[in-house]
Amino acid sequence: MSNDWQLAQMNVGTALYPPDDPRLSGFMDRLDEINALAEDSPGFIWRLQSDSGNATDIDVGGPELFLVNMSVWESAEHLFDYVYKSMHREVMAQRRQWFEKPVEQYQVLWWIPKGHIPTPEEGLARLDALRNDGPTTEAFNFKNRFPAPGSDGQPKDLKPDPYCAGWE
């Protein structure tokens, strides 16, 4: 992979309860721990956060209780390891307790020039592109991960299915 590119990701969800509702405490109480895990993970570069230290209070429009998460990683493999092979997976397995079940794509990946910090608007536009056009070089997912610009290769399936949990 070219060192001129980094991987951006956004995932979105609509919480079932307001952030201060006790029924969401299982999620809210672990945010600092999970964010620290990301920051300490190999390949981590950046994550979206407000002064609160997380992104749950960043209003990007959309329905009430709509939350976004964004981060930048050195590679799709680094992000994959964090999402599916770390303690993060334990929290993800409980997501049905806290979030509406998605009816369309809720995560998008895309390549950005090294050093670029993506905006929530950019992430939402990429998510819309994935939803409307399917996986392309501009917006893709772990099942159809495209190589960085200027790299050889075809889309690769990182095979997330065995690791996915929480929506059964």
N, C-alpha and C positions, 0 to 999 in steps of 0.2 A: 504494500500500500504506500502511496505517496505520503511523505511527511508534510505536505502542504495542506492536508485536509483532516478535519476532525468530524466526529459523528454527533449530530444533535438529535435529541429525542424529546417528544412531548407525549404525555398521556393525560387524558381528561376523564372526569367522572362527575356524576351528580350525587352528592351526599343525600342520605335519607333523612338526616337531621341537621340542625344548625351546629356549628362548631362547639358551642358551649352546652349542648344537650348531653346529659350523662350517657345516652345510648351511643354516642359517637366517641366517648372517652377512650375506648379500647384502641381506636385509631389515633386520636389526638395525643394521647399519653405516650405513644411510641414514636411520634414524628422526630423528635430530637435524636433519639437513638438510631433510627433508620437513616436520617440525613447524615449523621456522623459516620455510619457504616459506609454510605456512598462516598463521602469525602475521603475516607481512609482506604477505599478500594483501588486496586491497580487500574490505571487508565482514566481515573476521574479527573475532570478539568474544571467544571463549573456547574452550578445549579441555580435556578431561579429562586429568589427569596426576597422577602420584604424585611423591614426592621425587626419583625417578629422572629426571624430565623427560618421561616418556612414560607410557602406560597399560598397557604389556605386563605389569606386575607387579601389576595391580589384579585381585583375585579377585572375580568376580561370580557364582560358581557355574558350573554347567554342566560339560561334559566337560573332561577334562584338556586343557591347551593351548588353551582357549577364550579368545580375546582380544576386547576391545571397544575401539572408538574413538568418542569423542563430541566434538562441537563445536557452537558457536552462531555464527550468521552473520546479517548484516543482511537478506539475501534469498536465495532459492533460486538466483537468477542468479549471485550472488557465489560461492556454494558450487559451483555447476555449473562456473563458470570455473576454480576451483581444482582440482576433481576431474578434469575432462576436458580442460582447455585449458592446463594448466601442466605442469611437469616431473613432477608427481605422477603423471600418466598413464603415464610411462615405468616407474615403479616398479610401478604397478597392472598393467601389461602382463606383468610377471614373476610375478605372484602365484601362479600354478599351481605354481611351484617351491617355494613356502613354505607354502601353505595347501591344505586339503582343498577340493575343488570343492563349492560350496554346492548343496544340493538344495531349498532354499526361500529365501524372501526373506532377505537378509542386510543390507539397508540400509533405514532408515526415516527419514522427515522428519516434523516436526510443528511447529506454531506455539506459541510460549511468550510470556507477557507480558514486555515489555522489562525486563531486569534479573534475570529468573529464571535460576538455574543448575540445569539438569536433573541428576538423579541417574542412575546406571546402572540402578537398579531402574525408574525412570520410562521410560528408553529401552527396556529389555527388555519392559516392559508394552506400549509402543507398537508394538514389533516384533511381539509376539504378536498384537496387534490387527490389524496389517496382514496377517499370515499367516492369521489366522482369518476376517477380514471383508473382505479386499481393501482397496483404497484408499478412504479416507473423509476427512472434514475432520479427524479425530483422528489419523490415521496414513496417510501417503501416500509416494509415491516421485517420482522425476524424470519418469517417464512420465505420471503422474497427479498433478501438483502442484496442490493446492488453494490458493486465495487466502487471505490472512490473514483472521482473523475481522473482520467489519465491512466488508470490501472487497467490491466487486462483482466478478462474473466467475464463470466456470466453471472446472473443472479444466483445466489446460494441460499439454500434452506438451512437455517441454523437449528431446525427441528425443535421448536419450543413446546410442541404439544405434550410430550411426556412430563414437562415441568409445570404446565399451566394448572392452576388450581383456583377454586373459589367461585366458579359460576355453575357448578354442576347442580 
